[in-house]
Amino acid sequence: MNIKIPSLAATALLAAGAFVVQPPQLSSAPPIKDYYQQILTLDAAGNSGAISLPAEITSSHSAFTYVAVGATTSMPRLHLVIAPDRHAVAVFDGSPGSDVALDIAATR
C-alpha cells in the first residue's frame, strides 16, 4: 500500500506505529428528536392557560423540553410552568394580547 505523507514528522510517527487507523464503530443510531412549534396569543393578563400535548405524542416520546419567546414583542418576564410529567405547559407574565412562540422538543 502506498501512502503519501507530506511531513517528516508524520512519516516518523507512521514508521513507529503511532499512526493507527481505527475501524468504523458499529453502534446504535442516536435518538431521534422531533420538534413542534405553536404560536400562542396571550390573554389580557399575559397568560396562555394550560397547553396539553396530545396522547399520540406523549405515548411515543420522552425527554420533553420547552422554550418560549415573544414572537411579536420582547417579554423579559415571560416564564413557563411545566407539569411534573412534562406533558403540559403554561406561559405566564407575557405582554397581554401578544403572541408567543412555544417550541417543544421530544425524543422518540
N, C-alpha and C positions, 0 to 999 in steps of 0.2 A: 504494500500500500504506500503510495507516495503522498505525503502531506507537506505542503509548502508552508513553512513557518517563517515569518518575516524578521523576527528578532533573535539575537543570540541567546538572550535570557530564556525565551520560550523554548528554544532548542535544547538548552541545558536541562530545563525542567522536564521536558518530554523524555530526554535520554535517561534522566534519573528516575523515571517512573512516577513523577509527581503530577503528571497531566493525565487524569483518568476520565474517560467519558462514561457517564452513568447511563445505564439502560433506562428506557422510559418506565415510569412507575404506573402500574395499573391500580387505580383507586376508584372509588365510587364518585359519581358526579356530585358537585356541590349542590346544596339545597336550592330550590327554585324560589325566587321571591316574586310575588305578584304585587302590583301597585294599583291602588284605586284612588280616585280624586273626586271630591264632592265640593261644589260651591254652595255655601250656606248663606242665607240672608238673616242677619241677627234681628231680634225683636227690639222693641222700644227701650228695653233695659240693657241691650247689648249682649243678650244671651241667645243660645241656639235651642235649648231644650235637649233632651236625650236623643242620640242617634244610635240605633242598634244595628249591628251588622246582620245580614241575612244568614239563616241557618246553613245554607249551602256553602257559605264562605267559612263560618266558624267551625263547621264539622270537618272541613278538609284542609284547614290552615292552622298554624300556630305562630307564636312569637310575633304578635301584632305590635306595630309601632305607629304612633300618630304624630303628625306635625300640622300645626295650624298657623297661617299667616294672613294678615289683612290683604285682601285682593283689591280693594278699592281705596284704602287709606291706611296709614300707619296706625298700629294698635299696640303700643308698648305695654299695656296692662293685660293683654289677651292671655288667657290661660285655659288649659284643658283639665277636665275632671274625667278620669278613666275608671270604669267599673273594675272591681277586683278580678273578674275573669277576663278582662281586656276585650270584651265583645261589645261594649257600648262606651260612648264618649259624649261629653257635652262641652260646649265652648262658653266661657264666661268673660265678662269685663271687656268686651269689644266696644267699638263705636256703634251706637244704636242705628239700626237700619242699614248698616254697611254689609258688604259681602266678605266672607272668609273662605279661603281655600283650605280644605281639610284633606291632607294626604295620608293615606293608610298604606303601610307595607305589611305583608304577611308571608310567612314561609310555608311552602307546601310540603 
